Amino acid sequence: MNFTRNLMALALTGLVASTGMAMDKAEHAAANDRISADYKMAKEKCDALKDNAKDVCEKQAKGNEKVAKAELQAQYKPSDKAAYKARKERADADYEVAKEKCDDMKGNEKDVCKKDAKAAHVKAVENAKVARAQAQPADNASEKRAAIAEARKDADHEKREAEYKAAKERCEPLQGEEQNKCEADAKKKYGM
């Protein structure tokens, strides 16, 4: 029974691996040139905008370029590290754009926006770490389960902490007892 399960898992792994073939050097260079051209076109479109809309557009264009290059590298030289880097680049790009969008706001609304952006970034990065732990090989199944469980535990803690900070920031404009209750509710909800 166990042998059959392992044999099926091995066959599926081979099937998945063969569908995601690495590209050759010429394909990689051509794809890299396309990414650079796409970035230049996107940046030119940003030049027509003004103020923060232009800044957001430029962050988005740069982020898309970085993500595309990281994904291309993961396709060119597939590895757990390259896949993690691509996920992290996506998280970083989304975070930069979200932070830039917050610049249109003022006061506590801007602070809350930035904390929400940070919480989303932490969540995406921690999810990438869990995915990396899931993809890494281990000597045996129990070691792998332990590594994944540890990554999930760390990720859950980091996510809760970031979400708590965002929730606490929402309490800032409140006064007195209302603020105290808001902060206590946030602590209780996120286990702080």
VOSEDREN-547771 format. One line per field, with one value per atom (N, C-alpha, C): x, y, z; atom name; residue number from 1; residue in three letters. Coordinates in nm, 4 decimals, decimal comma. Layout:
// VOSEDREN-547771
east c(X	...) $
north c(Y	...) $
up c(Z	...) $
at c(CA	...) $
i c(NUM	...) $
aa c(ALA	...) $
This chain:
// VOSEDREN-547771
east c(0,0829	0,0000	0,0874	0,1823	0,2693	0,3578	0,4055	0,4878	0,4100	0,2841	0,1997	0,1786	0,1529	0,1318	0,2585	0,3742	0,5005	0,5279	0,4974	0,5174	0,4279	0,3036	0,2110	0,2585	0,3048	0,3546	0,4752	0,5635	0,6811	0,6421	0,5461	0,4993	0,4366	0,3560	0,2940	0,3987	0,5002	0,6065	0,6789	0,7065	0,7717	0,6866	0,5567	0,4643	0,4619	0,4533	0,4511	0,5832	0,6937	0,8254	0,8455	0,7946	0,8153	0,7306	0,6195	0,5359	0,5940	0,6765	0,7348	0,8811	0,9122	1,0494	1,1162	1,2450	1,3231	1,3451	1,3677	1,3882	1,5375	1,5695	1,7106	1,7525	1,8822	1,9389	1,8775	1,8542	1,7971	1,6539	1,5746	1,4370	1,4384	1,5337	1,5461	1,5805	1,6754	1,7160	1,6006	1,5274	1,4133	1,3048	1,2776	1,1762	1,2215	1,3493	1,4033	1,3898	1,4152	1,3989	1,2524	1,1597	1,0161	0,9770	1,0304	0,9997	1,0487	1,1706	1,2256	1,1435	1,1019	1,0196	0,8834	0,8245	0,6954	0,7085	0,8194	0,8421	0,8538	0,9297	0,9469	0,8138	0,7314	0,5995	0,5108	0,5118	0,4296	0,4761	0,6070	0,6614	0,6242	0,6237	0,5838	0,4379	0,3528	0,2118	0,1993	0,2895	0,2865	0,3207	0,4007	0,4433	0,3257	0,2157	0,0977	0,0211	0,0476	-0,0239	0,0466	-0,0217	0,0348	0,0233	0,1033	0,0996	0,1146	0,0340	0,0474	0,0043	-0,0878	-0,1293	-0,0088	0,0785	0,2001	0,2932	0,3074	0,3934	0,3432	0,2117	0,1515	0,1767	0,1552	0,1759	0,3208	0,4151	0,5565	0,5934	0,5398	0,5654	0,5087	0,3916	0,3280	0,4099	0,4562	0,5362	0,6666	0,7337	0,8601	0,8358	0,7298	0,6971	0,6667	0,5901	0,5586	0,6850	0,7779	0,9044	0,9823	0,9939	1,0685	1,0051	0,8727	0,8018	0,8225	0,8088	0,8255	0,9665	1,0666	1,2049	1,2277	1,1708	1,1859	1,1154	0,9963	0,9239	0,9978	1,0562	1,1350	1,2554	1,3218	1,4374	1,3954	1,2787	1,2275	1,1956	1,1571	1,1277	1,2576	1,3539	1,4812	1,5651	1,5745	1,6492	1,5592	1,4696	1,3723	1,4387	1,3939	1,4394	1,3413	1,3476	1,2634	1,2973	1,4273	1,4732	1,4188	1,4241	1,3751	1,2242	1,1519	1,0062	0,9717	1,0469	1,0249	1,0535	1,1639	1,1995	1,0900	1,0326	0,9248	0,8031	0,7682	0,6543	0,6828	0,8061	0,8429	0,8450	0,8931	0,8921	0,7490	0,6556	0,5146	0,4640	0,4963	0,4536	0,5132	0,6421	0,7092	0,6512	0,6248	0,5690	0,4296	0,3473	0,2123	0,2185	0,3129	0,3295	0,3705	0,4657	0,5109	0,3967	0,3173	0,2034	0,1002	0,0702	-0,0291	0,0161	0,1450	0,1973	0,1852	0,2153	0,2088	0,0650	-0,0307	-0,1716	-0,2135	-0,1505	-0,1831	-0,1456	-0,0529	-0,0081	-0,1179	-0,2258	-0,3390	-0,4215	-0,3986	-0,4793	-0,4062	-0,4789	-0,4209	-0,4543	-0,3737	-0,4015	-0,4069	-0,5018	-0,5157	-0,5540	-0,6307	-0,6698	-0,5449	-0,4460	-0,3205	-0,2431	-0,2393	-0,1691	-0,2311	-0,3636	-0,4348	-0,4070	-0,4096	-0,3827	-0,2440	-0,1450	-0,0083	0,0027	-0,0656	-0,0632	-0,1333	-0,2430	-0,3125	-0,2229	-0,1518	-0,0600	0,0511	0,1023	0,2077	0,1548	0,0327	-0,0268	-0,0434	-0,0871	-0,1026	0,0336	0,1346	0,2701	0,3226	0,3075	0,3529	0,2827	0,1527	0,0756	0,1291	0,1538	0,2030	0,3431	0,4305	0,5665	0,5631	0,4812	0,4721	0,4122	0,3152	0,2600	0,3672	0,4546	0,5646	0,6615	0,6853	0,7742	0,7143	0,5845	0,5178	0,5257	0,5020	0,5104	0,6519	0,7516	0,8907	0,9156	0,8638	0,8794	0,8099	0,6952	0,6220	0,6962	0,7681	0,8364	0,9720	1,0306	1,1635	1,1585	1,2532	1,2574	1,3081	1,2732	1,3189	1,3564	1,4341	1,4771	1,3606	1,2640	1,1460	1,0227	0,9082	0,7808	0,7610	0,8044	0,7823	0,8657	0,9881	1,0697	1,0033	0,9509	0,8855	0,7616	0,6796	0,5600	0,5985	0,7060	0,7515	0,7982	0,8718	0,9202	0,8040	0,7055	0,5880	0,5079	0,4910	0,4164	0,4854	0,6179	0,6939	0,6794	0,6875	0,6716	0,5319	0,4309	0,2934	0,2747	0,3335	0,3224	0,3847	0,5062	0,5731	0,4925	0,4406	0,3628	0,2364	0,1667	0,0443	0,0731	0,1835	0,2199	0,2495	0,3300	0,3656	0,2424	0,1538	0,0316	-0,0575	-0,0759	-0,1606	-0,1028	0,0284	0,0926	0,0726	0,0888	0,0701	-0,0757	-0,1683	-0,3109	-0,3494	-0,2877	-0,3139	-0,2681	-0,1504	-0,0999	-0,1938	-0,2475	-0,3421	-0,4711	-0,5198	-0,6430	-0,6222	-0,5067	-0,4762	-0,4713	-0,4191	-0,4125	-0,5529	-0,6475	-0,7863	-0,8474	-0,7925	-0,8436	-0,7932	-0,6873	-0,6233	-0,7173	-0,8075	-0,8905	-0,9959	-1,0187	-1,1187	-1,0641	-1,1539	-1,1141	-1,1540	-1,0752	-1,1106	-1,1467	-1,2635	-1,3093	-1,3337	-1,3826	-1,4079	-1,2770	-1,1699	-1,0397	-0,9867	-1,0007	-0,9546	-1,0260	-1,1578	-1,2356	-1,1925	-1,1722	-1,1287	-0,9947	-0,8994	-0,7680	-0,7766	-0,8614	-0,8796	-0,9417	-1,0392	-1,1014	-0,9990	-0,9123	-0,8089	-0,7111	-0,6719	-0,5808	-0,6430	-0,7697	-0,8397	-0,8527	-0,8915	-0,9129	-0,7847	-0,6718	-0,5465	-0,4540	-0,5031	-0,4270	-0,2985	-0,3023	-0,1820	-0,1850) $
north c(-0,1195	0,0000	0,1260	0,1315	0,2471	0,2585	0,1446	0,1430	0,1981	0,1567	0,2022	0,3532	0,4029	0,5462	0,6235	0,5752	0,6421	0,6382	0,5252	0,5122	0,6099	0,6235	0,7177	0,8612	0,8925	1,0276	1,0584	0,9606	0,9786	0,9997	0,9237	0,9373	1,0745	1,1200	1,2524	1,3623	1,3465	1,4454	1,4543	1,3399	1,3381	1,4031	1,3801	1,4388	1,5905	1,6391	1,7832	1,8449	1,7798	1,8339	1,8418	1,7452	1,7464	1,8520	1,8939	1,9962	2,1356	2,1554	2,2864	2,2897	2,2589	2,2500	2,3869	2,3848	2,5076	2,5529	2,6824	2,7367	2,7445	2,7570	2,7695	2,9166	2,9400	3,0738	3,1764	3,1375	3,2292	3,2685	3,1717	3,2015	3,2940	3,2693	3,3531	3,4967	3,5135	3,6475	3,7198	3,6491	3,7097	3,7509	3,6657	3,6980	3,8163	3,8217	3,9331	4,0642	4,0606	4,1796	4,2244	4,1278	4,1614	4,2289	4,1788	4,2374	4,3814	4,4048	4,5414	4,6334	4,5839	4,6645	4,6951	4,5962	4,6178	4,7235	4,7194	4,8184	4,9588	4,9725	5,1041	5,1594	5,0733	5,1176	5,1592	5,0819	5,1142	5,2454	5,2659	5,3891	5,5100	5,4938	5,6034	5,6416	5,5429	5,5717	5,6506	5,6263	5,6972	5,8450	5,8765	6,0152	6,1080	6,0548	6,1367	6,1724	6,1019	6,1254	6,2316	6,2768	6,3800	6,3381	6,4039	6,3895	6,2441	6,2050	6,0714	5,9613	5,9914	5,8908	5,8479	5,9435	5,9121	5,8252	5,8611	5,7829	5,6395	5,6241	5,4904	5,4113	5,4748	5,4100	5,3637	5,4493	5,4140	5,2985	5,3006	5,1894	5,0597	5,0701	4,9515	4,8974	4,9862	4,9445	4,8793	4,9416	4,8869	4,7539	4,7467	4,6227	4,5099	4,5408	4,4387	4,3885	4,4800	4,4396	4,3458	4,3832	4,2998	4,1617	4,1587	4,0309	3,9456	4,0069	3,9322	3,8754	3,9538	3,9048	3,7910	3,8029	3,6958	3,5687	3,5846	3,4677	3,4058	3,4901	3,4407	3,3611	3,4139	3,3442	3,2097	3,2073	3,0823	2,9813	3,0309	2,9426	2,8978	2,9881	2,9591	2,8602	2,8855	2,7968	2,7615	2,6658	2,6310	2,5819	2,6381	2,5946	2,6484	2,5926	2,6421	2,7875	2,8185	2,9544	3,0540	3,0165	3,1047	3,1242	3,0181	3,0286	3,1189	3,1051	3,1909	3,3367	3,3598	3,4970	3,5601	3,4827	3,5350	3,5726	3,4871	3,5183	3,6426	3,6525	3,7672	3,8956	3,8881	4,0063	4,0544	3,9614	3,9973	4,0687	4,0145	4,0758	4,2154	4,2286	4,3584	4,4604	4,4175	4,5082	4,5555	4,4624	4,4992	4,5954	4,5728	4,6587	4,8004	4,8110	4,9434	5,0221	4,9552	5,0213	5,0632	4,9740	5,0051	5,1231	5,1257	5,2383	5,3684	5,3628	5,4837	5,5340	5,4432	5,4832	5,5529	5,5182	5,5800	5,7277	5,7692	5,9084	6,0060	5,9573	6,0438	6,0786	6,0073	6,0255	6,1144	6,1500	6,2358	6,1813	6,2212	6,1899	6,0416	6,0070	5,8685	5,7754	5,8262	5,7434	5,6949	5,7829	5,7470	5,6453	5,6680	5,5751	5,4359	5,4304	5,3022	5,2346	5,3120	5,2587	5,1943	5,2618	5,2086	5,0827	5,0805	4,9600	4,8437	4,8728	4,7677	4,7143	4,8054	4,7643	4,6767	4,7157	4,6373	4,4999	4,4946	4,3664	4,2747	4,3305	4,2505	4,2008	4,2857	4,2469	4,1336	4,1487	4,0446	3,9126	3,9205	3,7993	3,7315	3,8086	3,7515	3,6921	3,7612	3,7105	3,5827	3,5824	3,4628	3,3456	3,3723	3,2655	3,2104	3,2984	3,2540	3,1655	3,2000	3,1179	2,9797	2,9747	2,8452	2,7630	2,8268	2,7561	2,7033	2,7814	2,7359	2,6137	2,6160	2,5009	2,3779	2,3983	2,2861	2,2281	2,3112	2,2659	2,2019	2,2322	2,1792	2,0307	1,9563	1,8129	1,7883	1,6742	1,6356	1,4884	1,4476	1,3075	1,2136	1,2615	1,1771	1,2645	1,2011	1,2742	1,3494	1,2909	1,3583	1,4856	1,4849	1,6065	1,7151	1,6757	1,7719	1,8308	1,7441	1,7936	1,8893	1,8568	1,9435	2,0788	2,0772	2,2024	2,2876	2,2240	2,2968	2,3523	2,2713	2,3166	2,4360	2,4315	2,5424	2,6685	2,6531	2,7677	2,8274	2,7422	2,7914	2,8628	2,8068	2,8685	3,0081	3,0175	3,1475	3,2442	3,1950	3,2788	3,3301	3,2425	3,2839	3,3923	3,3768	3,4775	3,6123	3,6102	3,7348	3,8028	3,7243	3,7803	3,8432	3,7709	3,8245	3,9540	3,9581	4,0781	4,1974	4,1761	4,2837	4,3288	4,2336	4,2684	4,3419	4,3040	4,3726	4,5185	4,5409	4,6782	4,7634	4,7056	4,7788	4,8071	4,7082	4,7269	4,8322	4,8291	4,9271	5,0686	5,0811	5,2123	5,2668	5,1775	5,2207	5,2770	5,2395	5,2871	5,4270	5,4717	5,5994	5,7203	5,7364	5,8574	5,8566	5,7423	5,7329	5,7948	5,8238	5,8897	5,8076	5,8176	5,7630	5,6158	5,5882	5,4505	5,3798	5,4540	5,3951	5,3445	5,4236	5,3829	5,2613	5,2639	5,1511	5,0222	5,0306	4,9126	4,8632	4,9557	4,9206	4,8464	4,8986	4,8353	4,6997	4,6899	4,5617	4,4578	4,5015	4,4102	4,3614	4,4524	4,4158	4,3152	4,3401	4,2470	4,1091	4,1073	3,9792	3,9073	3,9813	3,9210	3,8602	3,9281	3,8829	3,8125	3,7892	3,7114	3,7777	3,9064	3,9792	4,0040) $
up c(0,0000	0,0000	0,0000	0,0924	0,1025	-0,0220	-0,0729	-0,1931	-0,3124	-0,3246	-0,4352	-0,4278	-0,3075	-0,2887	-0,3269	-0,2830	-0,3163	-0,4660	-0,5287	-0,6728	-0,7495	-0,7058	-0,7712	-0,7514	-0,6309	-0,6039	-0,6915	-0,7067	-0,7905	-0,9369	-0,9840	-1,1220	-1,1452	-1,0503	-1,0627	-1,0604	-0,9746	-0,9679	-1,1022	-1,1625	-1,2935	-1,4001	-1,3943	-1,4906	-1,4772	-1,3530	-1,3288	-1,3706	-1,3363	-1,3700	-1,5209	-1,5948	-1,7393	-1,8096	-1,7484	-1,8114	-1,7925	-1,6929	-1,6670	-1,7067	-1,8307	-1,8780	-1,8738	-1,8426	-1,8423	-1,9867	-2,0030	-2,1375	-2,1678	-2,2955	-2,3315	-2,3240	-2,3462	-2,3297	-2,4253	-2,5489	-2,6487	-2,6114	-2,5676	-2,5241	-2,4032	-2,3135	-2,1939	-2,2319	-2,3221	-2,3654	-2,4346	-2,5199	-2,5897	-2,4904	-2,3943	-2,2930	-2,2082	-2,1770	-2,0985	-2,1757	-2,3053	-2,3901	-2,3941	-2,4012	-2,4008	-2,2694	-2,1596	-2,0287	-2,0235	-2,0705	-2,0721	-2,1613	-2,2766	-2,3680	-2,3060	-2,2410	-2,1736	-2,0648	-1,9910	-1,8853	-1,9444	-2,0519	-2,1143	-2,1637	-2,2240	-2,2715	-2,1543	-2,0484	-1,9314	-1,8690	-1,8631	-1,8051	-1,8905	-2,0218	-2,1108	-2,0879	-2,0638	-2,0346	-1,9049	-1,8115	-1,6832	-1,7001	-1,8003	-1,8215	-1,8488	-1,8983	-1,9269	-1,7993	-1,6914	-1,5654	-1,4830	-1,3786	-1,2915	-1,1456	-1,0631	-0,9176	-0,8735	-0,7751	-0,7169	-0,8135	-0,9036	-1,0025	-1,0868	-1,1189	-1,1941	-1,1098	-0,9818	-0,8925	-0,8782	-0,8625	-0,8507	-0,9787	-1,0915	-1,2214	-1,2369	-1,1988	-1,2104	-1,1175	-0,9949	-0,9010	-0,9572	-1,0174	-1,0739	-1,1919	-1,2770	-1,3927	-1,3471	-1,2514	-1,2009	-1,1307	-1,0514	-0,9819	-1,0783	-1,1829	-1,2842	-1,3533	-1,3779	-1,4402	-1,3479	-1,2207	-1,1256	-1,1109	-1,1021	-1,0886	-1,2133	-1,3295	-1,4549	-1,4664	-1,4264	-1,4324	-1,3331	-1,2136	-1,1141	-1,1602	-1,2190	-1,2706	-1,3894	-1,4721	-1,5847	-1,5341	-1,4339	-1,3771	-1,3176	-1,2525	-1,1952	-1,3048	-1,4201	-1,5329	-1,6015	-1,6080	-1,6745	-1,5933	-1,4630	-1,3729	-1,2548	-1,2756	-1,1716	-1,0427	-0,9313	-0,7994	-0,6959	-0,5764	-0,4677	-0,4365	-0,4411	-0,4113	-0,5141	-0,6413	-0,7477	-0,7381	-0,7051	-0,6896	-0,5716	-0,4618	-0,3449	-0,3804	-0,4518	-0,4893	-0,5749	-0,6659	-0,7509	-0,6663	-0,5707	-0,4824	-0,3986	-0,3489	-0,2650	-0,3476	-0,4700	-0,5577	-0,5806	-0,5986	-0,6166	-0,4907	-0,3740	-0,2482	-0,2331	-0,2628	-0,2509	-0,3487	-0,4706	-0,5718	-0,5311	-0,4862	-0,4417	-0,3239	-0,2339	-0,1162	-0,1568	-0,2482	-0,2929	-0,3574	-0,4385	-0,5037	-0,3992	-0,3057	-0,2020	-0,1166	-0,0799	-0,0011	-0,0786	-0,2068	-0,2896	-0,2997	-0,3082	-0,3136	-0,1849	-0,0743	0,0546	0,0577	-0,0279	-0,0277	-0,0672	-0,1283	-0,1614	-0,0377	0,0712	0,1924	0,2920	0,3975	0,5007	0,6389	0,7364	0,8763	0,9072	0,9947	1,0395	0,9255	0,8303	0,7158	0,6408	0,6256	0,5595	0,6432	0,7760	0,8652	0,8603	0,8626	0,8559	0,7217	0,6159	0,4821	0,4771	0,5332	0,5322	0,6178	0,7319	0,8175	0,7473	0,6777	0,6017	0,4896	0,4237	0,3172	0,3744	0,4899	0,5550	0,5951	0,6485	0,6881	0,5671	0,4555	0,3331	0,2840	0,2963	0,2561	0,3437	0,4743	0,5669	0,5358	0,5123	0,4815	0,3550	0,2509	0,1249	0,1409	0,2141	0,2356	0,3182	0,4227	0,5073	0,4300	0,3448	0,2601	0,1656	0,1172	0,0308	0,1086	0,2341	0,3175	0,3414	0,3656	0,3852	0,2565	0,1427	0,0143	-0,0088	0,0316	0,0179	0,1059	0,2281	0,3182	0,2611	0,1987	0,1395	0,0193	-0,0529	-0,1742	-0,1465	-0,0312	-0,0026	0,0300	-0,0247	0,0048	0,1467	0,2008	0,3342	0,3318	0,4317	0,4395	0,4637	0,5423	0,5660	0,5839	0,5812	0,5846	0,7149	0,8268	0,9550	0,9659	0,9110	0,9109	0,8270	0,7132	0,6240	0,6907	0,7519	0,8219	0,9337	1,0066	1,1155	1,0615	0,9507	0,8911	0,8420	0,7809	0,7318	0,8489	0,9534	1,0716	1,1362	1,1446	1,2032	1,1176	0,9862	0,8958	0,9088	0,9179	0,9337	1,0670	1,1720	1,3050	1,3039	1,2492	1,2400	1,1537	1,0420	0,9508	1,0186	1,0895	1,1585	1,2610	1,3346	1,4351	1,3689	1,2638	1,1947	1,1345	1,0756	1,0154	1,1217	1,2336	1,3414	1,3968	1,4123	1,4650	1,3709	1,2416	1,1440	1,1395	1,1441	1,1439	1,2719	1,3832	1,5099	1,5019	1,4463	1,4340	1,3490	1,2422	1,1571	1,2334	1,3078	1,3854	1,4939	1,5571	1,6626	1,6045	1,4843	1,4188	1,3921	1,3642	1,3433	1,4714	1,5853	1,7145	1,7486	1,6827	1,7155	1,7183	1,6217	1,6250	1,7362	1,7979	1,9045	2,0324	2,1258	2,2505	2,3720	2,4778	2,6083	2,6094	2,6724	2,6909	2,5573	2,4602	2,3283	2,2651	2,2798	2,2278	2,3043	2,4375	2,5193	2,4804	2,4589	2,4212	2,2828	2,1918	2,0561	2,0606	2,1384	2,1493	2,2181	2,3217	2,3916	2,2979	2,2184	2,1215	2,0181	1,9742	1,8769	1,9380	2,0635	2,1318	2,1427	2,1790	2,1959	2,0612	1,9588	1,8269	1,7696	1,7889	1,7290	1,8285	1,9503	2,0480	2,0937	2,1125	2,1568	2,3060) $
at c(N	CA	C	N	CA	C	N	CA	C	N	CA	C	N	CA	C	N	CA	C	N	CA	C	N	CA	C	N	CA	C	N	CA	C	N	CA	C	N	CA	C	N	CA	C	N	CA	C	N	CA	C	N	CA	C	N	CA	C	N	CA	C	N	CA	C	N	CA	C	N	CA	C	N	CA	C	N	CA	C	N	CA	C	N	CA	C	N	CA	C	N	CA	C	N	CA	C	N	CA	C	N	CA	C	N	CA	C	N	CA	C	N	CA	C	N	CA	C	N	CA	C	N	CA	C	N	CA	C	N	CA	C	N	CA	C	N	CA	C	N	CA	C	N	CA	C	N	CA	C	N	CA	C	N	CA	C	N	CA	C	N	CA	C	N	CA	C	N	CA	C	N	CA	C	N	CA	C	N	CA	C	N	CA	C	N	CA	C	N	CA	C	N	CA	C	N	CA	C	N	CA	C	N	CA	C	N	CA	C	N	CA	C	N	CA	C	N	CA	C	N	CA	C	N	CA	C	N	CA	C	N	CA	C	N	CA	C	N	CA	C	N	CA	C	N	CA	C	N	CA	C	N	CA	C	N	CA	C	N	CA	C	N	CA	C	N	CA	C	N	CA	C	N	CA	C	N	CA	C	N	CA	C	N	CA	C	N	CA	C	N	CA	C	N	CA	C	N	CA	C	N	CA	C	N	CA	C	N	CA	C	N	CA	C	N	CA	C	N	CA	C	N	CA	C	N	CA	C	N	CA	C	N	CA	C	N	CA	C	N	CA	C	N	CA	C	N	CA	C	N	CA	C	N	CA	C	N	CA	C	N	CA	C	N	CA	C	N	CA	C	N	CA	C	N	CA	C	N	CA	C	N	CA	C	N	CA	C	N	CA	C	N	CA	C	N	CA	C	N	CA	C	N	CA	C	N	CA	C	N	CA	C	N	CA	C	N	CA	C	N	CA	C	N	CA	C	N	CA	C	N	CA	C	N	CA	C	N	CA	C	N	CA	C	N	CA	C	N	CA	C	N	CA	C	N	CA	C	N	CA	C	N	CA	C	N	CA	C	N	CA	C	N	CA	C	N	CA	C	N	CA	C	N	CA	C	N	CA	C	N	CA	C	N	CA	C	N	CA	C	N	CA	C	N	CA	C	N	CA	C	N	CA	C	N	CA	C	N	CA	C	N	CA	C	N	CA	C	N	CA	C	N	CA	C	N	CA	C	N	CA	C	N	CA	C	N	CA	C	N	CA	C	N	CA	C	N	CA	C	N	CA	C	N	CA	C	N	CA	C	N	CA	C	N	CA	C	N	CA	C	N	CA	C	N	CA	C	N	CA	C	N	CA	C	N	CA	C	N	CA	C	N	CA	C	N	CA	C	N	CA	C	N	CA	C	N	CA	C	N	CA	C	N	CA	C	N	CA	C	N	CA	C	N	CA	C	N	CA	C	N	CA	C	N	CA	C	N	CA	C	N	CA	C	N	CA	C	N	CA	C	N	CA	C	N	CA	C	N	CA	C) $
i c(1	1	1	2	2	2	3	3	3	4	4	4	5	5	5	6	6	6	7	7	7	8	8	8	9	9	9	10	10	10	11	11	11	12	12	12	13	13	13	14	14	14	15	15	15	16	16	16	17	17	17	18	18	18	19	19	19	20	20	20	21	21	21	22	22	22	23	23	23	24	24	24	25	25	25	26	26	26	27	27	27	28	28	28	29	29	29	30	30	30	31	31	31	32	32	32	33	33	33	34	34	34	35	35	35	36	36	36	37	37	37	38	38	38	39	39	39	40	40	40	41	41	41	42	42	42	43	43	43	44	44	44	45	45	45	46	46	46	47	47	47	48	48	48	49	49	49	50	50	50	51	51	51	52	52	52	53	53	53	54	54	54	55	55	55	56	56	56	57	57	57	58	58	58	59	59	59	60	60	60	61	61	61	62	62	62	63	63	63	64	64	64	65	65	65	66	66	66	67	67	67	68	68	68	69	69	69	70	70	70	71	71	71	72	72	72	73	73	73	74	74	74	75	75	75	76	76	76	77	77	77	78	78	78	79	79	79	80	80	80	81	81	81	82	82	82	83	83	83	84	84	84	85	85	85	86	86	86	87	87	87	88	88	88	89	89	89	90	90	90	91	91	91	92	92	92	93	93	93	94	94	94	95	95	95	96	96	96	97	97	97	98	98	98	99	99	99	100	100	100	101	101	101	102	102	102	103	103	103	104	104	104	105	105	105	106	106	106	107	107	107	108	108	108	109	109	109	110	110	110	111	111	111	112	112	112	113	113	113	114	114	114	115	115	115	116	116	116	117	117	117	118	118	118	119	119	119	120	120	120	121	121	121	122	122	122	123	123	123	124	124	124	125	125	125	126	126	126	127	127	127	128	128	128	129	129	129	130	130	130	131	131	131	132	132	132	133	133	133	134	134	134	135	135	135	136	136	136	137	137	137	138	138	138	139	139	139	140	140	140	141	141	141	142	142	142	143	143	143	144	144	144	145	145	145	146	146	146	147	147	147	148	148	148	149	149	149	150	150	150	151	151	151	152	152	152	153	153	153	154	154	154	155	155	155	156	156	156	157	157	157	158	158	158	159	159	159	160	160	160	161	161	161	162	162	162	163	163	163	164	164	164	165	165	165	166	166	166	167	167	167	168	168	168	169	169	169	170	170	170	171	171	171	172	172	172	173	173	173	174	174	174	175	175	175	176	176	176	177	177	177	178	178	178	179	179	179	180	180	180	181	181	181	182	182	182	183	183	183	184	184	184	185	185	185	186	186	186	187	187	187	188	188	188	189	189	189	190	190	190	191	191	191	192	192	192) $
aa c(MET	MET	MET	ASN	ASN	ASN	PHE	PHE	PHE	THR	THR	THR	ARG	ARG	ARG	ASN	ASN	ASN	LEU	LEU	LEU	MET	MET	MET	ALA	ALA	ALA	LEU	LEU	LEU	ALA	ALA	ALA	LEU	LEU	LEU	THR	THR	THR	GLY	GLY	GLY	LEU	LEU	LEU	VAL	VAL	VAL	ALA	ALA	ALA	SER	SER	SER	THR	THR	THR	GLY	GLY	GLY	MET	MET	MET	ALA	ALA	ALA	MET	MET	MET	ASP	ASP	ASP	LYS	LYS	LYS	ALA	ALA	ALA	GLU	GLU	GLU	HIS	HIS	HIS	ALA	ALA	ALA	ALA	ALA	ALA	ALA	ALA	ALA	ASN	ASN	ASN	ASP	ASP	ASP	ARG	ARG	ARG	ILE	ILE	ILE	SER	SER	SER	ALA	ALA	ALA	ASP	ASP	ASP	TYR	TYR	TYR	LYS	LYS	LYS	MET	MET	MET	ALA	ALA	ALA	LYS	LYS	LYS	GLU	GLU	GLU	LYS	LYS	LYS	CYS	CYS	CYS	ASP	ASP	ASP	ALA	ALA	ALA	LEU	LEU	LEU	LYS	LYS	LYS	ASP	ASP	ASP	ASN	ASN	ASN	ALA	ALA	ALA	LYS	LYS	LYS	ASP	ASP	ASP	VAL	VAL	VAL	CYS	CYS	CYS	GLU	GLU	GLU	LYS	LYS	LYS	GLN	GLN	GLN	ALA	ALA	ALA	LYS	LYS	LYS	GLY	GLY	GLY	ASN	ASN	ASN	GLU	GLU	GLU	LYS	LYS	LYS	VAL	VAL	VAL	ALA	ALA	ALA	LYS	LYS	LYS	ALA	ALA	ALA	GLU	GLU	GLU	LEU	LEU	LEU	GLN	GLN	GLN	ALA	ALA	ALA	GLN	GLN	GLN	TYR	TYR	TYR	LYS	LYS	LYS	PRO	PRO	PRO	SER	SER	SER	ASP	ASP	ASP	LYS	LYS	LYS	ALA	ALA	ALA	ALA	ALA	ALA	TYR	TYR	TYR	LYS	LYS	LYS	ALA	ALA	ALA	ARG	ARG	ARG	LYS	LYS	LYS	GLU	GLU	GLU	ARG	ARG	ARG	ALA	ALA	ALA	ASP	ASP	ASP	ALA	ALA	ALA	ASP	ASP	ASP	TYR	TYR	TYR	GLU	GLU	GLU	VAL	VAL	VAL	ALA	ALA	ALA	LYS	LYS	LYS	GLU	GLU	GLU	LYS	LYS	LYS	CYS	CYS	CYS	ASP	ASP	ASP	ASP	ASP	ASP	MET	MET	MET	LYS	LYS	LYS	GLY	GLY	GLY	ASN	ASN	ASN	GLU	GLU	GLU	LYS	LYS	LYS	ASP	ASP	ASP	VAL	VAL	VAL	CYS	CYS	CYS	LYS	LYS	LYS	LYS	LYS	LYS	ASP	ASP	ASP	ALA	ALA	ALA	LYS	LYS	LYS	ALA	ALA	ALA	ALA	ALA	ALA	HIS	HIS	HIS	VAL	VAL	VAL	LYS	LYS	LYS	ALA	ALA	ALA	VAL	VAL	VAL	GLU	GLU	GLU	ASN	ASN	ASN	ALA	ALA	ALA	LYS	LYS	LYS	VAL	VAL	VAL	ALA	ALA	ALA	ARG	ARG	ARG	ALA	ALA	ALA	GLN	GLN	GLN	ALA	ALA	ALA	GLN	GLN	GLN	PRO	PRO	PRO	ALA	ALA	ALA	ASP	ASP	ASP	ASN	ASN	ASN	ALA	ALA	ALA	SER	SER	SER	GLU	GLU	GLU	LYS	LYS	LYS	ARG	ARG	ARG	ALA	ALA	ALA	ALA	ALA	ALA	ILE	ILE	ILE	ALA	ALA	ALA	GLU	GLU	GLU	ALA	ALA	ALA	ARG	ARG	ARG	LYS	LYS	LYS	ASP	ASP	ASP	ALA	ALA	ALA	ASP	ASP	ASP	HIS	HIS	HIS	GLU	GLU	GLU	LYS	LYS	LYS	ARG	ARG	ARG	GLU	GLU	GLU	ALA	ALA	ALA	GLU	GLU	GLU	TYR	TYR	TYR	LYS	LYS	LYS	ALA	ALA	ALA	ALA	ALA	ALA	LYS	LYS	LYS	GLU	GLU	GLU	ARG	ARG	ARG	CYS	CYS	CYS	GLU	GLU	GLU	PRO	PRO	PRO	LEU	LEU	LEU	GLN	GLN	GLN	GLY	GLY	GLY	GLU	GLU	GLU	GLU	GLU	GLU	GLN	GLN	GLN	ASN	ASN	ASN	LYS	LYS	LYS	CYS	CYS	CYS	GLU	GLU	GLU	ALA	ALA	ALA	ASP	ASP	ASP	ALA	ALA	ALA	LYS	LYS	LYS	LYS	LYS	LYS	LYS	LYS	LYS	TYR	TYR	TYR	GLY	GLY	GLY	MET	MET	MET) $
